[in-house]
Amino acid sequence: MIRESFQGFLNWISGGALTGAMALLLFAPTLEVEHKKFQVISILFIALSVPFLGCSLALYKEMSWNNKSTKKSDSRLALLSVIGCLSFYVGFGFLVLSINIVLGVVFGLATLLATYIYKEGSNGLN
């Protein structure tokens, strides 16, 4: 049961990130930004995330259609999802930085705070 929940969670996260990444690939180049270098870096990271997230979704669908998963397929699913989501998140962070440095600092601090709260909440489950 936990395995299916984990796979479903990765599918949900990867699908949302892929949708956002594809939209940002079209939208990001049209933005008026203060720091053009950060915009280019953000587009590169977002473009990098698309194939990883797409393959993650495809692998999940293949696993669910065959109603079978192994440790290897689970680890590959997690690897594809993590690389894709981290790349998307870093790209989004650079996009925020390119718009305004203050916005980027706020985004970074909010990310650190949310990660800390999540860590504390997940430690309470053990």
Order of alpha helices (4+ residues) and beta strands (2+ residues): alpha-alpha-alpha-alpha
